[in-house]
Amino acid sequence: MSAQNSLQIAGEFQIETCKILTTSGMEFTINNVVQSITIFENIFSESISGVITIADTTDLVNNGPIIGEEKLLLKLVTPQANKTQETTIDFTKTPLSLYKIGTQMGEGEKAAIVTLHFTSQEAFFNSTSLISKSYTGKCSEILKKIFRDDRYLRSTKKLNVEETVGTKKIVFPNMKPFQAIKLLTRQSKSKNFNSSPSYLFYETTKGFNYRTVDGMCSQQSKLSYAETTPDAIDDRSGQKDVVNNLTSISKYTVNTPRDIIGNSFHGMYGSKHTIHDLYNKSVSTRRYNYHKEFDKDTHLNSQPLASQSVDAITTKSISDYQDTINFVTTTSSGRGFEENGNYSFGSDSLGQIISRRQSRLRQLQNGISLNIEVPGNTFLQAGDTINITIGASSSVTDRKNDPNLSGKFLITKIRHDFVEDKETKHTMLMTVIKDSTINQYPNASVSYENKSKPEEIVL
């Protein structure tokens, strides 16, 4: 594809670099035989992954040979005047790792369709190393050490880190680096967002991230998408309105139905945490109430995902049922490690973390969720926020837009599909979610009574 500086069609893209570096020391440029490239990014996954499909007309698999130990140099770009790392997908300085040869199908006498699976180098290094070591410092500092250490992930990629509070001493007994980092996320509290414990570690096409859900929610929306007519024509120029088409939603589905019992069962609305203090020989209980804790966290919108309606019989709201789940942990109140007669390390603080983190992640995973298909671009990534406008689907309302399906959303997953076939097109399939609503739900109680009398039948 020829180089361009401006976008002509929504979903247009350029393959600037696509090379395979083989174990024989040879380098193969495969731009012209690529049929499709798919890249997956997900804020609940430590690394990206993808599949590249090629029309192999030179028996590259055998002549290379390609054995699953190669490196892939890849650069994909949405046409633009000023390219930066933040607006391109660029793995030319930090090559991807080919690790699997997938489907191979014959296409005529002189070609084969071959799929090659790839992931980041860090995913490969994670699979080949173990950490057996103790670390001292803030969780965010320990994370950086593991991430850069030549014995473990040895990464040189960009790392966005949200600083944590509290000094820890942690021992990792023969753990994979990603496992160790996951343990860190469960003990981290944010310095910038009211001690939020909602840390996630994930990779996107722009680098790695160690961030809280609150930090993601606080971002300004990068783009505003709307349910509009695809390939719209500009009335003044008579040409395709590229900017409008780039932000049009081709298809959408509502992903997650509301599940009050499921959310209650998993501690989203309320929970109890029993803490056994081994040092002080005591037992304490903390209780979590979703509505009372709501304003401690930074949300996408201003109102909770549940009403404060009180049940007519139990006189409780949904967040008053705190015995739905009971977390039980032990602590030593910071007396786990001693140095020079002093206990200078903070406790695990699980009493301030577990219930709040459990609720926060449940809000994210089971909030109002959509799957949307839009024209692709190379500057959005998982963890960004966008605005979405979906029109009202009923004729018996004065609302122009659907209040539940419109508003500010967080991108949790993106599937990039780059197709080089009859039509050259980049499409993004995104899962987006919001953990709160624009309008408050009604809080009036449901008026009912159970009129049947208790009856027992002995059989």
C-alpha positions as CSV (number, residue, x, y, z in Angstrom):
1,M,0.0,0.0,0.0
2,S,1.4,3.4,-0.9
3,A,2.2,5.9,1.8
4,Q,-0.4,8.5,2.6
5,N,-0.6,11.4,5.0
6,S,-4.4,11.8,5.2
7,L,-7.3,9.4,5.8
8,Q,-9.4,8.9,2.7
9,I,-11.8,6.1,3.9
10,A,-12.8,5.2,7.4
11,G,-11.0,2.0,8.4
12,E,-8.1,2.5,6.0
13,F,-4.7,1.4,7.1
14,Q,-1.1,0.9,6.0
15,I,1.3,-2.1,6.7
16,E,4.5,-0.2,6.9
17,T,6.6,-3.1,8.2
18,C,5.9,-6.8,8.4
19,K,9.1,-9.0,8.6
20,I,9.9,-12.4,10.0
21,L,13.4,-12.9,11.5
22,T,14.2,-16.6,11.4
23,T,16.6,-18.8,13.4
24,S,18.7,-19.3,10.2
25,G,19.6,-15.6,10.4
26,M,17.4,-14.7,7.4
27,E,14.9,-11.8,7.2
28,F,11.7,-12.2,5.1
29,T,9.5,-9.2,4.2
30,I,5.9,-10.5,3.9
31,N,3.9,-7.3,3.4
32,N,2.7,-8.5,0.0
33,V,1.5,-11.9,1.1
34,V,-0.4,-10.8,4.2
35,Q,-4.1,-11.6,4.0
36,S,-5.2,-10.6,7.5
37,I,-3.8,-9.6,10.9
38,T,-5.7,-9.9,14.1
39,I,-4.5,-8.4,17.4
40,F,-6.2,-8.9,20.8
41,E,-5.7,-6.5,23.8
42,N,-7.6,-6.8,27.1
43,I,-7.2,-5.0,30.4
44,F,-7.7,-8.4,32.2
45,S,-4.8,-10.0,30.2
46,E,-1.1,-9.5,31.0
47,S,0.0,-9.5,27.3
48,I,-1.3,-9.0,23.9
49,S,-1.7,-11.8,21.3
50,G,-2.5,-12.1,17.7
51,V,-2.7,-14.1,14.5
52,I,-1.3,-13.3,11.0
53,T,-2.6,-15.1,8.0
54,I,-0.4,-15.2,4.9
55,A,-0.7,-16.7,1.4
56,D,2.5,-18.7,1.3
57,T,3.6,-18.8,-2.4
58,T,7.3,-19.5,-1.8
59,D,7.0,-22.4,0.8
60,L,8.2,-20.0,3.5
61,V,7.3,-22.4,6.3
62,N,9.9,-25.0,4.9
63,N,12.4,-22.7,3.3
64,G,12.6,-20.2,6.2
65,P,12.2,-22.4,8.0
66,I,9.4,-21.2,10.3
67,I,9.4,-23.4,13.4
68,G,7.7,-21.2,16.0
69,E,10.9,-19.5,17.4
70,E,10.9,-16.5,15.1
71,K,10.5,-12.8,15.7
72,L,8.0,-10.6,14.0
73,L,8.6,-6.9,13.1
74,L,5.3,-5.2,12.6
75,K,4.1,-1.6,12.1
76,L,0.5,-0.7,11.3
77,V,-0.7,2.8,10.8
78,T,-3.9,4.7,10.2
79,P,-3.0,7.3,7.6
80,Q,-2.1,10.6,9.4
81,A,0.1,13.6,9.0
82,N,2.0,13.3,12.3
83,K,2.8,9.8,13.4
84,T,3.8,9.1,17.0
85,Q,4.1,6.1,19.2
86,E,0.7,6.9,20.6
87,T,-1.0,6.9,17.2
88,T,0.6,3.8,15.6
89,I,0.9,0.1,16.3
90,D,4.7,-0.2,16.2
91,F,6.6,-3.4,17.1
92,T,9.7,-2.7,15.1
93,K,11.9,-1.8,18.1
94,T,10.5,-4.5,20.3
95,P,9.7,-7.4,18.0
96,L,6.8,-9.8,18.7
97,S,7.4,-13.5,19.3
98,L,6.0,-16.1,16.9
99,Y,5.2,-19.2,19.0
100,K,2.8,-21.3,17.0
101,I,2.2,-22.4,13.4
102,G,-1.6,-22.8,13.1
103,T,-3.8,-23.9,10.2
104,Q,-2.2,-24.7,6.9
105,M,-4.5,-25.0,3.9
106,G,-3.8,-25.4,0.2
107,E,-5.0,-22.7,-2.2
108,G,-4.4,-23.8,-5.7
109,E,-1.3,-25.6,-6.8
110,K,1.3,-22.9,-5.9
111,A,0.1,-21.4,-2.6
112,A,-0.9,-22.3,0.9
113,I,-2.8,-20.3,3.5
114,V,-0.8,-20.3,6.7
115,T,-1.7,-18.8,10.1
116,L,1.0,-17.8,12.5
117,H,0.3,-17.0,16.1
118,F,2.3,-14.3,17.9
119,T,2.5,-12.6,21.3
120,S,4.8,-10.2,23.1
121,Q,8.3,-11.2,24.2
122,E,7.3,-10.6,27.8
123,A,4.7,-13.4,27.6
124,F,7.5,-15.8,26.3
125,F,9.9,-14.7,29.1
126,N,7.2,-15.2,31.6
127,S,6.8,-18.8,30.5
128,T,10.5,-19.5,30.9
129,S,11.4,-18.0,34.3
130,L,10.5,-18.3,38.0
131,I,11.0,-15.7,40.7
132,S,12.3,-17.0,44.0
133,K,13.2,-13.9,45.8
134,S,12.1,-11.3,48.4
135,Y,11.5,-7.7,47.6
136,T,11.3,-4.5,49.7
137,G,9.6,-1.3,48.7
138,K,6.3,0.0,47.4
139,C,4.4,-2.4,45.2
140,S,4.8,-0.1,42.2
141,E,8.6,-0.1,42.7
142,I,8.7,-3.9,43.1
143,L,6.7,-4.1,39.8
144,K,9.3,-2.0,38.0
145,K,12.1,-4.2,39.2
146,I,10.4,-7.4,38.0
147,F,9.4,-5.8,34.7
148,R,13.0,-4.6,33.8
149,D,15.0,-7.5,35.4
150,D,17.1,-9.4,32.8
151,R,16.3,-12.6,34.8
152,Y,12.6,-12.2,34.4
153,L,10.6,-10.1,31.9
154,R,13.6,-8.1,30.8
155,S,11.3,-5.6,29.1
156,T,12.3,-2.3,27.4
157,K,8.8,-1.3,26.5
158,K,6.9,1.7,27.8
159,L,5.4,1.1,31.3
160,N,2.7,3.3,32.6
161,V,2.7,3.0,36.4
162,E,0.3,4.5,38.9
163,E,2.2,5.0,42.1
164,T,1.2,3.0,45.2
165,V,1.5,3.8,48.9
166,G,3.0,1.8,51.7
167,T,6.3,-0.1,52.1
168,K,6.1,-3.8,51.7
169,K,8.3,-6.8,52.1
170,I,7.1,-9.6,49.9
171,V,8.5,-13.1,49.2
172,F,7.8,-14.8,45.9
173,P,8.4,-18.6,46.2
174,N,9.1,-19.9,42.7
175,M,6.4,-17.9,41.0
176,K,6.0,-16.9,37.4
177,P,6.6,-13.1,36.9
178,F,3.0,-12.6,35.8
179,Q,1.8,-14.5,38.9
180,A,4.0,-12.4,41.1
181,I,2.7,-9.2,39.6
182,K,-0.9,-10.4,40.0
183,L,-0.1,-10.9,43.7
184,L,1.1,-7.3,43.8
185,T,-2.1,-6.0,42.3
186,R,-4.0,-7.6,45.1
187,Q,-2.0,-5.7,47.8
188,S,-1.6,-2.3,46.1
189,K,-3.3,0.9,47.1
190,S,-3.2,4.0,44.9
191,K,-1.4,7.2,45.9
192,N,-3.5,9.3,43.6
193,F,-7.0,7.9,43.9
194,N,-8.1,7.7,47.5
195,S,-6.1,4.5,48.2
196,S,-8.0,2.6,45.5
197,P,-7.1,-1.1,45.5
198,S,-8.4,-1.8,42.0
199,Y,-5.1,-2.3,40.3
200,L,-4.7,-4.2,37.0
201,F,-1.6,-5.1,35.0
202,Y,-2.1,-5.4,31.3
203,E,-0.5,-4.8,27.9
204,T,-1.9,-2.9,24.9
205,T,-0.5,-2.0,21.5
206,K,1.1,1.1,23.1
207,G,2.9,-0.6,26.1
208,F,2.3,-2.1,29.5
209,N,0.1,-0.6,32.3
210,Y,-0.1,-0.9,36.1
211,R,-3.2,1.1,36.8
212,T,-6.3,1.3,38.9
213,V,-9.8,1.2,37.4
214,D,-10.2,4.7,39.0
215,G,-7.2,6.0,37.1
216,M,-8.7,4.7,33.8
217,C,-12.2,6.1,34.6
218,S,-10.7,9.6,35.3
219,Q,-9.3,10.0,31.8
220,Q,-10.9,12.3,29.2
221,S,-12.8,10.5,26.5
222,K,-10.6,10.1,23.4
223,L,-13.4,9.8,20.9
224,S,-17.2,10.1,20.7
225,Y,-19.1,7.3,18.9
226,A,-22.7,7.4,17.7
227,E,-25.2,5.1,16.1
228,T,-25.2,6.7,12.7
229,T,-25.5,5.7,9.1
230,P,-22.2,4.1,7.9
231,D,-20.4,5.6,4.9
232,A,-22.4,8.9,5.2
233,I,-22.0,11.5,2.6
234,D,-21.1,15.1,3.5
235,D,-23.9,17.4,2.3
236,R,-21.6,20.2,1.3
237,S,-18.8,18.4,-0.5
238,G,-20.7,15.4,-1.8
239,Q,-17.8,13.2,-0.6
240,K,-17.8,10.6,2.1
241,D,-17.7,12.2,5.6
242,V,-14.5,10.4,6.8
243,V,-14.5,11.9,10.3
244,N,-18.1,11.1,10.9
245,N,-17.7,7.6,9.4
246,L,-14.7,6.9,11.6
247,T,-16.8,7.4,14.7
248,S,-19.9,5.6,13.6
249,I,-21.1,2.4,15.2
250,S,-21.7,-0.3,12.6
251,K,-23.2,-2.8,15.0
252,Y,-23.8,-3.2,18.7
253,T,-25.1,-5.7,21.1
254,V,-25.9,-5.4,24.8
255,N,-23.4,-7.8,26.3
256,T,-24.4,-8.3,30.0
257,P,-27.9,-8.5,31.3
258,R,-28.5,-7.1,34.8
259,D,-27.9,-9.9,37.4
260,I,-28.8,-8.7,40.9
261,I,-28.4,-12.2,42.5
262,G,-25.1,-12.9,40.8
263,N,-23.7,-9.5,41.8
264,S,-24.9,-10.0,45.4
265,F,-23.4,-13.5,45.5
266,H,-20.0,-12.1,44.4
267,G,-19.9,-9.2,46.9
268,M,-20.6,-6.3,44.6
269,Y,-23.2,-4.7,46.8
270,G,-22.2,-5.9,50.2
271,S,-19.8,-8.2,52.0
272,K,-18.2,-9.1,55.3
273,H,-14.5,-9.5,56.0
274,T,-13.3,-11.4,59.0
275,I,-9.7,-10.7,60.0
276,H,-7.7,-12.9,62.3
277,D,-4.8,-10.9,63.8
278,L,-2.1,-13.5,64.7
279,Y,0.1,-10.9,66.5
280,N,-2.5,-9.3,68.7
281,K,-4.5,-12.5,69.0
282,S,-7.8,-10.9,68.0
283,V,-10.6,-11.2,65.5
284,S,-12.2,-8.2,63.8
285,T,-14.9,-7.7,61.2
286,R,-15.2,-5.2,58.5
287,R,-18.4,-4.7,56.4
288,Y,-18.7,-3.2,53.0
289,N,-21.7,-1.2,51.8
290,Y,-21.8,-0.4,48.1
291,H,-23.8,2.8,48.4
292,K,-21.9,4.2,51.3
293,E,-18.6,3.5,49.6
294,F,-19.6,4.6,46.1
295,D,-18.1,8.1,46.4
296,K,-14.7,6.8,47.6
297,D,-14.1,5.6,44.1
298,T,-13.7,7.5,40.8
299,H,-16.4,6.4,38.4
300,L,-17.2,7.0,34.7
301,N,-20.6,8.6,35.6
302,S,-22.1,10.0,38.7
303,Q,-24.8,7.5,39.9
304,P,-24.6,3.9,41.3
305,L,-25.7,0.9,39.3
306,A,-28.3,0.0,41.9
307,S,-31.1,1.8,43.7
308,Q,-31.3,2.4,47.4
309,S,-34.9,1.1,47.4
310,V,-35.7,-0.6,50.7
311,D,-37.5,-4.0,50.7
312,A,-40.9,-3.7,52.2
313,I,-40.5,-6.8,54.4
314,T,-36.8,-6.9,55.4
315,T,-36.5,-3.0,55.4
316,K,-33.0,-3.4,53.8
317,S,-31.6,-2.0,50.6
318,I,-29.6,-4.2,48.2
319,S,-26.3,-3.1,49.8
320,D,-27.4,-3.9,53.3
321,Y,-27.2,-7.6,52.8
322,Q,-23.6,-8.0,53.8
323,D,-23.7,-11.6,54.8
324,T,-23.9,-12.7,51.2
325,I,-20.2,-13.4,51.2
326,N,-17.6,-13.6,54.0
327,F,-13.9,-13.1,53.3
328,V,-11.6,-14.6,55.9
329,T,-7.9,-13.6,56.1
330,T,-5.0,-13.6,58.6
331,T,-2.7,-10.7,59.4
332,S,0.2,-9.9,61.7
333,S,-0.4,-6.2,61.8
334,G,2.9,-5.4,60.1
335,R,4.9,-7.6,62.4
336,G,5.7,-10.2,59.7
337,F,9.2,-8.9,59.0
338,E,11.7,-7.4,61.5
339,E,14.9,-5.5,60.7
340,N,17.3,-4.2,63.4
341,G,14.6,-4.7,66.1
342,N,12.1,-2.6,64.1
343,Y,9.0,-3.5,62.2
344,S,9.3,-0.9,59.5
345,F,7.1,-2.6,56.9
346,G,3.4,-1.9,56.6
347,S,0.8,-4.6,57.1
348,D,-0.9,-6.3,54.1
349,S,-3.9,-3.9,54.6
350,L,-6.2,-6.6,53.3
351,G,-9.0,-5.3,55.5
352,Q,-9.0,-2.1,53.4
353,I,-8.5,-3.9,50.1
354,I,-10.4,-7.2,49.6
355,S,-14.1,-6.1,49.8
356,R,-13.6,-2.8,48.0
357,R,-11.5,-4.4,45.3
358,Q,-13.9,-7.3,44.8
359,S,-16.8,-4.9,44.4
360,R,-14.9,-2.6,42.1
361,L,-13.9,-5.3,39.7
362,R,-17.3,-6.8,39.8
363,Q,-18.7,-3.4,38.8
364,L,-16.3,-3.3,35.9
365,Q,-17.0,-6.9,34.7
366,N,-20.8,-6.9,35.2
367,G,-21.8,-3.3,34.7
368,I,-23.6,-2.0,31.6
369,S,-21.6,-3.6,28.8
370,L,-21.8,-3.4,25.0
371,N,-20.0,-5.1,22.1
372,I,-19.5,-2.5,19.3
373,E,-18.1,-2.8,15.8
374,V,-16.5,0.4,14.5
375,P,-14.1,1.4,11.7
376,G,-10.6,0.8,13.0
377,N,-7.8,3.2,14.0
378,T,-4.3,2.7,15.5
379,F,-4.6,5.3,18.2
380,L,-7.2,3.8,20.5
381,Q,-6.2,1.1,23.1
382,A,-7.8,-1.0,25.8
383,G,-8.0,1.1,29.0
384,D,-9.1,4.3,27.1
385,T,-12.5,5.9,27.6
386,I,-14.9,6.9,24.9
387,N,-18.4,8.5,24.7
388,I,-21.2,6.6,23.1
389,T,-24.6,7.8,21.9
390,I,-27.3,5.2,21.2
391,G,-30.7,6.4,20.2
392,A,-33.8,5.5,22.2
393,S,-35.5,2.3,20.8
394,S,-39.0,3.1,22.0
395,S,-41.6,5.4,20.4
396,V,-43.3,6.0,23.7
397,T,-40.6,8.2,25.3
398,D,-39.6,11.7,24.8
399,R,-35.9,10.8,25.2
400,K,-33.8,11.1,22.2
401,N,-31.1,8.8,23.5
402,D,-31.1,5.6,25.5
403,P,-29.8,6.7,29.0
404,N,-28.4,3.2,29.9
405,L,-26.6,2.6,26.6
406,S,-25.3,6.2,26.2
407,G,-22.6,8.0,28.2
408,K,-19.0,7.5,29.1
409,F,-17.6,4.0,28.7
410,L,-14.3,2.3,29.4
411,I,-12.8,0.1,26.7
412,T,-12.0,-3.3,28.3
413,K,-11.2,-5.3,25.1
414,I,-10.3,-4.6,21.5
415,R,-10.0,-7.0,18.6
416,H,-8.2,-5.4,15.7
417,D,-9.0,-7.0,12.3
418,F,-6.7,-5.8,9.5
419,V,-7.9,-7.4,6.2
420,E,-5.8,-7.2,3.0
421,D,-8.1,-9.1,0.5
422,K,-10.7,-7.8,-1.9
423,E,-11.3,-4.9,0.5
424,T,-8.5,-3.4,2.5
425,K,-10.1,-2.5,5.9
426,H,-9.3,-2.2,9.6
427,T,-12.2,-3.0,11.9
428,M,-12.3,-2.9,15.6
429,L,-14.6,-5.1,17.8
430,M,-14.6,-3.5,21.2
431,T,-16.1,-4.5,24.5
432,V,-17.0,-1.3,26.5
433,I,-18.5,-1.0,29.9
434,K,-19.7,1.6,32.3
435,D,-19.7,1.1,36.1
436,S,-22.3,3.8,36.8
437,T,-25.1,5.7,35.2
438,I,-25.9,9.3,34.3
439,N,-29.4,9.3,36.0
440,Q,-30.2,8.1,39.5
441,Y,-32.4,5.1,39.7
442,P,-35.8,5.5,41.6
443,N,-35.5,4.8,45.3
444,A,-39.1,4.3,46.2
445,S,-39.8,0.9,47.8
446,V,-41.7,-1.9,46.0
447,S,-45.0,-2.2,47.9
448,Y,-45.9,-5.9,48.4
449,E,-46.7,-8.5,51.1
450,N,-46.7,-12.2,51.4
451,K,-50.2,-13.3,52.1
452,S,-49.8,-17.0,52.2
453,K,-49.7,-18.7,55.6
454,P,-46.8,-21.0,56.4
455,E,-47.9,-24.6,55.7
456,E,-46.1,-27.8,56.3
457,I,-47.1,-31.2,55.0
458,V,-45.6,-34.3,56.5
459,L,-45.2,-37.1,53.9
